[in-house]
Amino acid sequence: MEINKWELTRDDDLFPQRLKDEPSVTIDTLYGLGSPEILSSPSVAIIGARRATPYGIAVAEMAGRIAGECGITVVSGGAMGCDFAASRAALEAGGTSIIVAGTGADRIYPSSSEMVFRKAVAQGGAIVSIEPWGTPPAPYVFPKRNVIISGLCTTLFVAEAGERSGTMSTADAAVEMGRTIYAVPGSIFSPGCQGTNRLILEGALPICSEVDLEQRLSMDFGVLRVIAEGASMQVGEIVSALVASPLRPDELAARMGQTTLTILRTLADYESRGIVEHLPDGTYSLTSGAYQEYRVGGPLLGGGDTHKDGE
C-alpha cells in the first residue's frame, strides 16, 4: 500500500484551524503520513503514564474503545503505556487515530508501538510531527510535541498521571488552551494518580465509569455508541415533554426519572425518524412534522421504541 506523505504550512487549507488559533503554537510546518484531513476531525486526546499500572492501561483502553465506537478520532503520542493502549483500542474498535510523533513522522518510536503507527495510517488516520523527516528522538522534542497533542484535540482525557510528568505538561497546555479536560480519579495513596486527582480538584470533569464517559462524549460531541439493552420508553413521554418548549437531554432526564444516557439514545433514534431535531443551543425540539402529527394524533407518535438503558 502506498502511503500518502505530506507537508502542511499555515497557508494550506488543510492546516488545522485549532492550531492556527493557539498563540502558544508557533510552528510553521507539519510533516505527516496518512490523511491530512483527519487533523481537523472531532477528536479526543487520550494520554497517560508510560510506566502505567494495570489500572491506567485498562482506563486508557476503555476510553479508546468508546471513542472509536463513537466515531471520535483518538489523538495520542503513541508511546508505550496509556497512549499506546488508547490508540490500539480505538483502532481495534474500527475507529481512527492520530499519532503525534516525538521524532520525524517517518520514524517509529518506540519500536514497540510499530503496530499502532502502521494501523493508524492504514485506517484513515495519520502520523504527524513538527520535526523534519528523519529526526531521531531527543529529550527537547517531547515537550513541544505535547503542546501539539493538546492543540489538535477539542477534549483531553487523562487516564493516569503522576504530579510531575509529561502527561501533566500536556494537560497543563490543554488547560491554557481552554480545552475540556476529563480525568479519572485514582487512589490518594498512589503517586501515579496524584496528577489526575489534582486535575479533578482544579475543575476537570471526573470520569468514574464507562457510562460517565459515554454520557460526556455524547453531550460534548453529539454522538452515540451502538445501542445497548436495558429498559424502554414510550414515544409519547418524550413528545409530551417537548410540546411546550425545547429541552436539554439532562432536563428531560430529570423530568422523566431516566438516566441522561437513556434520553440521549432515545433522542438519537427519534432524530433519525424525523420526530425531533437537535438545535444549535444543545436543546431538542419536535420537528414541524411531529407537531402536526401530535395535533392530529398520527401514527408516528403512537408507538414505543426499543432503546434501553445499558447501565
Secondary structure as UniProt FT lines:
FT   STRAND          5..9
FT   TURN            10..11
FT   TURN            13..14
FT   HELIX           17..20
FT   TURN            23..24
FT   STRAND          29..34
FT   HELIX           36..40
FT   STRAND          43..47
FT   TURN            50..51
FT   HELIX           54..70
FT   STRAND          73..76
FT   TURN            80..81
FT   HELIX           82..92
FT   TURN            93..94
FT   STRAND          97..100
FT   TURN            105..106
FT   HELIX           111..113
FT   HELIX           114..122
FT   TURN            123..124
FT   STRAND          126..129
FT   TURN            133..134
FT   TURN            139..140
FT   HELIX           141..152
FT   STRAND          155..158
FT   HELIX           166..176
FT   TURN            177..178
FT   STRAND          180..183
FT   TURN            188..189
FT   HELIX           191..193
FT   HELIX           194..201
FT   TURN            202..203
FT   STRAND          205..206
FT   HELIX           210..221
FT   HELIX           235..242
FT   HELIX           249..256
FT   HELIX           260..272
FT   TURN            273..274
FT   STRAND          276..278
FT   TURN            280..281
FT   STRAND          284..286
FT   HELIX           288..296
FT   HELIX           299..301
//
